Structures are given as C-alpha cells and as structure tokens.
Amino acid sequence: MAATLILEPAGGCHWDEPVHIAVRGLAPEQPVTLRASLRDEKGALFQAHARYRADAREPGPYPGIVDLFGLGGGLLEYRASLLAGKGFAVMALAYYGYDDLPRSLETVHLEYFEEAVNYLLHHPEVKGPGIGLLGNSKGGELCLAISSFLKGITAAVIINGSVAVVGASIHYKDETLPPVGIMRDRIKVTKDGIKDVVEALKSPLEDQKSFIPVEKSDTTFLFLVGQDDHNWKSEFYANEASKRLQAHGKEKPQIICYPEAGHYIEPPYWPLCRAALHILAGGPIVYGGEPRAHARAQLDVWEQLQTFFHKYLGGES
C-alpha cells in the first residue's frame, strides 16, 4: 500500500497557527524522512527535513481469524497479509495442493481444520475466547462446516459460499456429509465457448444429506453475496442457511447482497475475474460480475468484514 501524506489545514494557515502532518500506510516502525522546501520572494531557497519512525503496532493479543480460499488449492496469503495490517492475527490456511497436503480434493477431514483452530485459540498473541473464520467460494462452504462441527468459532464471514457440500465429502469423527449431486445436462455454454454452471448443482433441499447442519453452530454469521454469481446460487444458499438457523432458534445472520457482483469478490482494486478454469467443470467457467458494480462491491465487502470481525471478536473498530 502506498504511503499517503496528510497535511492540515489543507488550504494553508498563518505562521502562528499549528500545522498537523501525518503519514498513513506505513509499516510498524518503518523509518521515514519528511522534507519541506520554500523559495521566498527574493528567490532564496529554504529547506528542512526531519526523520521519523512510524508508530509501533499496538501490542497484542489480537482478534484471530482463519482465512480459507476456494478450489484453486495452494496457499494464498495476500488477504491474510492485508488483514494483519488492520489489527488481526490471521492464519492463511491451505487445505490441498500445497507442500505435503493432498494434491487433489476428494475428501475433507475437519480434524485438520480443528488443529488449526486450536492452534489459534491457544496462541498467546490471539485474543479469545473465540476466533473468526473468513472464506470465499469453497472456503465459505468449509467455514460453514467448521462452524457447525467445531467449537471456538465466534464469528464467520461467508463470501459467496455454499450451504451444500460440493465436490468432496466432508468427514468429522463418525459423521459424513456427501457432496450434492451435479446435473451436467444443465450446464450451458456461452457464445464464447465458456461453460455456465450456475444451474448444475442439485438443490440441497432435494439432496438433504448434503446440507451442512448450520443449526448445530453457535457462530454469528455474515453472508456477503454477489447477485451475479455464476459459479453457484450464493444468494439462495445464504437465504436457506438463514432459514435453517432461525428455524432452530438460532440468531438470524446478516446477509448483504451486491447487485451485478460476481463470484470472486476480492480485496479492493483487485481485477474482476469473469471467467477462469474450474477443476470440477474440467475447463473454464463463467464467474459473473459487471466491472464497475463488482469493484464497488469489493470496496464495501472489505469494510463490512473488518467491521464485523472487530465487533464480534473484540478488536478496535
């Protein structure tokens, strides 16, 4: 992030009035030199400089978050890094396709995620008593499953996630959730030859065994939904999760919908991914999104999830 100089009052002031100078966007304890110059009416040049060091970040402990991405696999750390700069202790967690983890995703064992959750819960730099989960796409689905079966999850943000198990069965101890059925005859192809799979998954209302039992969870949820998501029906899934939670006397989750936003909602200023390779589809698929609306959604989503986590994990807003 580029550093920004803030000078107040911006419109100038008299010599006997104070001037406030601040620099935003610096790393903790980053050295910085501020320089000023002025040439008077006779052409004489006056110069000054001062060296400073950015404030150290407030000492911990910090609100803890596990960050999960989608079916692309591997370890993605950029979102966790950005959130760490906002006062969170974030674990970017790979779950396949990285190091000694499985190369493909056929079965998900929640015991693996339980180990990560317990690690954060007992870390001296993590503020308890619970932690948060952040996930988009498949990562959002996993956040719902983790919240439903594991303890210690206070808050979870689901970005375009599924309330149905997709692609790989989920296991925890003696329980198994099978994946929802795929109806390949419902896959369409655009004029550009790219698959549109938004209608391909069976409804979890028909395939009840694949419905993640969110009613078991005591987590507070925030669903962030792109209404032009063509990966799957994110808005439908968020609403069905909300109905099931309320039917079992649980807190109604917050759902924020973004018209014309697509599937991959990233941090601000990330380029729109309208189509890309999808492992389950065996080729590129349409992800949806109108560039301007999607960009606006990314700005708001970034603020919403930080506010939510600060509120429910006890951080500073």
Secondary structure as a PSIPRED ss2 file (coil, helix, strand):
# PSIPRED VFORMAT (PSIPRED V4.0)

   1 M C   1.000  0.000  0.000
   2 A C   1.000  0.000  0.000
   3 A C   1.000  0.000  0.000
   4 T E   0.000  0.000  1.000
   5 L E   0.000  0.000  1.000
   6 I E   0.000  0.000  1.000
   7 L E   0.000  0.000  1.000
   8 E E   0.000  0.000  1.000
   9 P C   1.000  0.000  0.000
  10 A C   1.000  0.000  0.000
  11 G C   1.000  0.000  0.000
  12 G C   1.000  0.000  0.000
  13 C C   1.000  0.000  0.000
  14 H C   1.000  0.000  0.000
  15 W C   1.000  0.000  0.000
  16 D C   1.000  0.000  0.000
  17 E C   1.000  0.000  0.000
  18 P C   1.000  0.000  0.000
  19 V C   1.000  0.000  0.000
  20 H E   0.000  0.000  1.000
  21 I E   0.000  0.000  1.000
  22 A E   0.000  0.000  1.000
  23 V E   0.000  0.000  1.000
  24 R E   0.000  0.000  1.000
  25 G C   1.000  0.000  0.000
  26 L C   1.000  0.000  0.000
  27 A C   1.000  0.000  0.000
  28 P C   1.000  0.000  0.000
  29 E C   1.000  0.000  0.000
  30 Q C   1.000  0.000  0.000
  31 P E   0.000  0.000  1.000
  32 V E   0.000  0.000  1.000
  33 T E   0.000  0.000  1.000
  34 L E   0.000  0.000  1.000
  35 R E   0.000  0.000  1.000
  36 A E   0.000  0.000  1.000
  37 S E   0.000  0.000  1.000
  38 L E   0.000  0.000  1.000
  39 R E   0.000  0.000  1.000
  40 D C   1.000  0.000  0.000
  41 E C   1.000  0.000  0.000
  42 K C   1.000  0.000  0.000
  43 G C   1.000  0.000  0.000
  44 A C   1.000  0.000  0.000
  45 L E   0.000  0.000  1.000
  46 F E   0.000  0.000  1.000
  47 Q E   0.000  0.000  1.000
  48 A E   0.000  0.000  1.000
  49 H E   0.000  0.000  1.000
  50 A E   0.000  0.000  1.000
  51 R E   0.000  0.000  1.000
  52 Y E   0.000  0.000  1.000
  53 R E   0.000  0.000  1.000
  54 A C   1.000  0.000  0.000
  55 D C   1.000  0.000  0.000
  56 A C   1.000  0.000  0.000
  57 R C   1.000  0.000  0.000
  58 E C   1.000  0.000  0.000
  59 P C   1.000  0.000  0.000
  60 G C   1.000  0.000  0.000
  61 P C   1.000  0.000  0.000
  62 Y E   0.000  0.000  1.000
  63 P E   0.000  0.000  1.000
  64 G E   0.000  0.000  1.000
  65 I E   0.000  0.000  1.000
  66 V E   0.000  0.000  1.000
  67 D E   0.000  0.000  1.000
  68 L E   0.000  0.000  1.000
  69 F C   1.000  0.000  0.000
  70 G C   1.000  0.000  0.000
  71 L C   1.000  0.000  0.000
  72 G C   1.000  0.000  0.000
  73 G C   1.000  0.000  0.000
  74 G C   1.000  0.000  0.000
  75 L C   1.000  0.000  0.000
  76 L C   1.000  0.000  0.000
  77 E C   1.000  0.000  0.000
  78 Y H   0.000  1.000  0.000
  79 R H   0.000  1.000  0.000
  80 A H   0.000  1.000  0.000
  81 S H   0.000  1.000  0.000
  82 L H   0.000  1.000  0.000
  83 L H   0.000  1.000  0.000
  84 A H   0.000  1.000  0.000
  85 G C   1.000  0.000  0.000
  86 K C   1.000  0.000  0.000
  87 G C   1.000  0.000  0.000
  88 F C   1.000  0.000  0.000
  89 A E   0.000  0.000  1.000
  90 V E   0.000  0.000  1.000
  91 M E   0.000  0.000  1.000
  92 A E   0.000  0.000  1.000
  93 L C   1.000  0.000  0.000
  94 A C   1.000  0.000  0.000
  95 Y C   1.000  0.000  0.000
  96 Y C   1.000  0.000  0.000
  97 G C   1.000  0.000  0.000
  98 Y C   1.000  0.000  0.000
  99 D C   1.000  0.000  0.000
 100 D C   1.000  0.000  0.000
 101 L C   1.000  0.000  0.000
 102 P C   1.000  0.000  0.000
 103 R C   1.000  0.000  0.000
 104 S C   1.000  0.000  0.000
 105 L C   1.000  0.000  0.000
 106 E C   1.000  0.000  0.000
 107 T E   0.000  0.000  1.000
 108 V E   0.000  0.000  1.000
 109 H E   0.000  0.000  1.000
 110 L H   0.000  1.000  0.000
 111 E H   0.000  1.000  0.000
 112 Y H   0.000  1.000  0.000
 113 F H   0.000  1.000  0.000
 114 E H   0.000  1.000  0.000
 115 E H   0.000  1.000  0.000
 116 A H   0.000  1.000  0.000
 117 V H   0.000  1.000  0.000
 118 N H   0.000  1.000  0.000
 119 Y H   0.000  1.000  0.000
 120 L H   0.000  1.000  0.000
 121 L H   0.000  1.000  0.000
 122 H C   1.000  0.000  0.000
 123 H C   1.000  0.000  0.000
 124 P C   1.000  0.000  0.000
 125 E C   1.000  0.000  0.000
 126 V E   0.000  0.000  1.000
 127 K E   0.000  0.000  1.000
 128 G E   0.000  0.000  1.000
 129 P E   0.000  0.000  1.000
 130 G E   0.000  0.000  1.000
 131 I E   0.000  0.000  1.000
 132 G E   0.000  0.000  1.000
 133 L E   0.000  0.000  1.000
 134 L E   0.000  0.000  1.000
 135 G E   0.000  0.000  1.000
 136 N E   0.000  0.000  1.000
 137 S C   1.000  0.000  0.000
 138 K H   0.000  1.000  0.000
 139 G H   0.000  1.000  0.000
 140 G H   0.000  1.000  0.000
 141 E H   0.000  1.000  0.000
 142 L H   0.000  1.000  0.000
 143 C H   0.000  1.000  0.000
 144 L H   0.000  1.000  0.000
 145 A H   0.000  1.000  0.000
 146 I H   0.000  1.000  0.000
 147 S H   0.000  1.000  0.000
 148 S H   0.000  1.000  0.000
 149 F H   0.000  1.000  0.000
 150 L C   1.000  0.000  0.000
 151 K C   1.000  0.000  0.000
 152 G C   1.000  0.000  0.000
 153 I E   0.000  0.000  1.000
 154 T E   0.000  0.000  1.000
 155 A E   0.000  0.000  1.000
 156 A E   0.000  0.000  1.000
 157 V E   0.000  0.000  1.000
 158 I E   0.000  0.000  1.000
 159 I E   0.000  0.000  1.000
 160 N C   1.000  0.000  0.000
 161 G C   1.000  0.000  0.000
 162 S C   1.000  0.000  0.000
 163 V C   1.000  0.000  0.000
 164 A E   0.000  0.000  1.000
 165 V C   1.000  0.000  0.000
 166 V C   1.000  0.000  0.000
 167 G C   1.000  0.000  0.000
 168 A C   1.000  0.000  0.000
 169 S E   0.000  0.000  1.000
 170 I E   0.000  0.000  1.000
 171 H E   0.000  0.000  1.000
 172 Y E   0.000  0.000  1.000
 173 K C   1.000  0.000  0.000
 174 D C   1.000  0.000  0.000
 175 E E   0.000  0.000  1.000
 176 T E   0.000  0.000  1.000
 177 L E   0.000  0.000  1.000
 178 P C   1.000  0.000  0.000
 179 P C   1.000  0.000  0.000
 180 V C   1.000  0.000  0.000
 181 G C   1.000  0.000  0.000
 182 I E   0.000  0.000  1.000
 183 M C   1.000  0.000  0.000
 184 R H   0.000  1.000  0.000
 185 D H   0.000  1.000  0.000
 186 R H   0.000  1.000  0.000
 187 I C   1.000  0.000  0.000
 188 K E   0.000  0.000  1.000
 189 V E   0.000  0.000  1.000
 190 T C   1.000  0.000  0.000
 191 K C   1.000  0.000  0.000
 192 D C   1.000  0.000  0.000
 193 G C   1.000  0.000  0.000
 194 I C   1.000  0.000  0.000
 195 K E   0.000  0.000  1.000
 196 D E   0.000  0.000  1.000
 197 V C   1.000  0.000  0.000
 198 V C   1.000  0.000  0.000
 199 E C   1.000  0.000  0.000
 200 A C   1.000  0.000  0.000
 201 L E   0.000  0.000  1.000
 202 K C   1.000  0.000  0.000
 203 S C   1.000  0.000  0.000
 204 P C   1.000  0.000  0.000
 205 L C   1.000  0.000  0.000
 206 E C   1.000  0.000  0.000
 207 D C   1.000  0.000  0.000
 208 Q H   0.000  1.000  0.000
 209 K H   0.000  1.000  0.000
 210 S H   0.000  1.000  0.000
 211 F E   0.000  0.000  1.000
 212 I C   1.000  0.000  0.000
 213 P C   1.000  0.000  0.000
 214 V H   0.000  1.000  0.000
 215 E H   0.000  1.000  0.000
 216 K H   0.000  1.000  0.000
 217 S C   1.000  0.000  0.000
 218 D C   1.000  0.000  0.000
 219 T C   1.000  0.000  0.000
 220 T E   0.000  0.000  1.000
 221 F E   0.000  0.000  1.000
 222 L E   0.000  0.000  1.000
 223 F E   0.000  0.000  1.000
 224 L E   0.000  0.000  1.000
 225 V E   0.000  0.000  1.000
 226 G E   0.000  0.000  1.000
 227 Q C   1.000  0.000  0.000
 228 D C   1.000  0.000  0.000
 229 D C   1.000  0.000  0.000
 230 H C   1.000  0.000  0.000
 231 N C   1.000  0.000  0.000
 232 W C   1.000  0.000  0.000
 233 K C   1.000  0.000  0.000
 234 S H   0.000  1.000  0.000
 235 E H   0.000  1.000  0.000
 236 F H   0.000  1.000  0.000
 237 Y H   0.000  1.000  0.000
 238 A H   0.000  1.000  0.000
 239 N H   0.000  1.000  0.000
 240 E H   0.000  1.000  0.000
 241 A H   0.000  1.000  0.000
 242 S H   0.000  1.000  0.000
 243 K H   0.000  1.000  0.000
 244 R H   0.000  1.000  0.000
 245 L H   0.000  1.000  0.000
 246 Q H   0.000  1.000  0.000
 247 A H   0.000  1.000  0.000
 248 H C   1.000  0.000  0.000
 249 G C   1.000  0.000  0.000
 250 K C   1.000  0.000  0.000
 251 E C   1.000  0.000  0.000
 252 K C   1.000  0.000  0.000
 253 P C   1.000  0.000  0.000
 254 Q E   0.000  0.000  1.000
 255 I E   0.000  0.000  1.000
 256 I E   0.000  0.000  1.000
 257 C E   0.000  0.000  1.000
 258 Y E   0.000  0.000  1.000
 259 P C   1.000  0.000  0.000
 260 E C   1.000  0.000  0.000
 261 A C   1.000  0.000  0.000
 262 G C   1.000  0.000  0.000
 263 H C   1.000  0.000  0.000
 264 Y C   1.000  0.000  0.000
 265 I C   1.000  0.000  0.000
 266 E C   1.000  0.000  0.000
 267 P C   1.000  0.000  0.000
 268 P C   1.000  0.000  0.000
 269 Y C   1.000  0.000  0.000
 270 W C   1.000  0.000  0.000
 271 P C   1.000  0.000  0.000
 272 L C   1.000  0.000  0.000
 273 C C   1.000  0.000  0.000
 274 R C   1.000  0.000  0.000
 275 A E   0.000  0.000  1.000
 276 A E   0.000  0.000  1.000
 277 L E   0.000  0.000  1.000
 278 H E   0.000  0.000  1.000
 279 I C   1.000  0.000  0.000
 280 L C   1.000  0.000  0.000
 281 A C   1.000  0.000  0.000
 282 G C   1.000  0.000  0.000
 283 G E   0.000  0.000  1.000
 284 P E   0.000  0.000  1.000
 285 I E   0.000  0.000  1.000
 286 V E   0.000  0.000  1.000
 287 Y C   1.000  0.000  0.000
 288 G C   1.000  0.000  0.000
 289 G C   1.000  0.000  0.000
 290 E C   1.000  0.000  0.000
 291 P H   0.000  1.000  0.000
 292 R H   0.000  1.000  0.000
 293 A H   0.000  1.000  0.000
 294 H H   0.000  1.000  0.000
 295 A H   0.000  1.000  0.000
 296 R H   0.000  1.000  0.000
 297 A H   0.000  1.000  0.000
 298 Q H   0.000  1.000  0.000
 299 L H   0.000  1.000  0.000
 300 D H   0.000  1.000  0.000
 301 V H   0.000  1.000  0.000
 302 W H   0.000  1.000  0.000
 303 E H   0.000  1.000  0.000
 304 Q H   0.000  1.000  0.000
 305 L H   0.000  1.000  0.000
 306 Q H   0.000  1.000  0.000
 307 T H   0.000  1.000  0.000
 308 F H   0.000  1.000  0.000
 309 F H   0.000  1.000  0.000
 310 H H   0.000  1.000  0.000
 311 K H   0.000  1.000  0.000
 312 Y H   0.000  1.000  0.000
 313 L H   0.000  1.000  0.000
 314 G C   1.000  0.000  0.000
 315 G C   1.000  0.000  0.000
 316 E C   1.000  0.000  0.000
 317 S C   1.000  0.000  0.000
